[in-house]
Amino acid sequence: MEDVPMPDGSLIKEALTTQMPFGKYKGTTIARLPVSYLEWFIRKGGFPQNKLGRQMQTIYEIKLNGLEYLLDAFK
């Protein structure tokens, strides 16, 4: 059985307060970005290759899998 890596708690916590610095949702916290916007990034070539991109990827995976309740633990 393959080990599934656990999400980085610090990335999740920061995604609750980090604001999107550009684009249609500029000023919206990463954790509140709609899935459709995160999917748009994937269609356009993927998330940025930096901390912001890792936060976006983590939130996308949480939302995609219906695990948004996990965000409550970090609030």
C-alpha positions as CSV (number, residue, x, y, z in Angstrom):
1,M,0.0,0.0,0.0
2,E,1.3,3.4,-1.0
3,D,1.9,6.0,1.7
4,V,-0.2,9.1,1.2
5,P,1.6,12.3,2.4
6,M,-0.2,14.4,5.0
7,P,-1.0,18.0,4.0
8,D,1.3,20.5,5.5
9,G,-0.6,22.1,8.4
10,S,1.3,25.3,8.2
11,L,0.3,25.7,4.5
12,I,-3.3,25.2,5.4
13,K,-3.2,27.7,8.3
14,E,-1.5,30.3,6.1
15,A,-4.0,29.7,3.3
16,L,-6.7,30.9,5.7
17,T,-5.2,34.4,5.9
18,T,-3.0,34.7,2.7
19,Q,-4.8,36.8,0.1
20,M,-4.7,36.1,-3.6
21,P,-2.3,38.8,-4.9
22,F,-3.6,39.0,-8.5
23,G,-6.4,38.1,-10.9
24,K,-10.1,38.0,-10.7
25,Y,-10.1,37.0,-7.0
26,K,-7.4,39.4,-5.9
27,G,-7.8,40.1,-2.1
28,T,-9.7,36.8,-1.5
29,T,-8.1,34.4,0.9
30,I,-6.7,31.3,-0.7
31,A,-9.0,29.1,1.4
32,R,-12.0,30.9,0.0
33,L,-11.1,30.6,-3.7
34,P,-13.8,28.7,-5.6
35,V,-12.9,25.3,-7.0
36,S,-13.8,26.6,-10.5
37,Y,-11.0,29.2,-10.2
38,L,-8.5,26.6,-9.0
39,E,-9.5,24.3,-11.8
40,W,-8.9,27.2,-14.3
41,F,-5.3,27.4,-13.0
42,I,-4.9,23.7,-13.7
43,R,-6.2,24.0,-17.2
44,K,-3.9,27.0,-17.9
45,G,-0.8,25.1,-17.0
46,G,-0.9,24.5,-13.3
47,F,-0.4,26.4,-10.1
48,P,2.5,28.8,-9.5
49,Q,5.8,27.0,-8.5
50,N,6.1,28.7,-5.2
51,K,4.5,28.8,-1.7
52,L,1.3,30.4,-3.1
53,G,1.0,27.6,-5.6
54,R,1.5,25.0,-2.8
55,Q,-1.2,26.7,-0.8
56,M,-3.6,26.7,-3.8
57,Q,-2.9,23.0,-4.5
58,T,-3.5,22.0,-0.9
59,I,-6.8,23.9,-0.8
60,Y,-7.8,22.5,-4.2
61,E,-7.2,18.9,-3.0
62,I,-9.2,19.6,0.2
63,K,-12.2,21.0,-1.7
64,L,-12.0,18.5,-4.5
65,N,-12.3,15.7,-1.9
66,G,-15.1,17.3,0.1
67,L,-12.8,17.8,3.2
68,E,-13.5,21.5,3.8
69,Y,-14.6,20.7,7.3
70,L,-10.9,20.1,8.0
71,L,-10.3,23.8,7.6
72,D,-12.5,24.5,10.7
73,A,-9.8,22.9,12.8
74,F,-7.4,25.6,11.8
75,K,-9.7,28.6,12.3
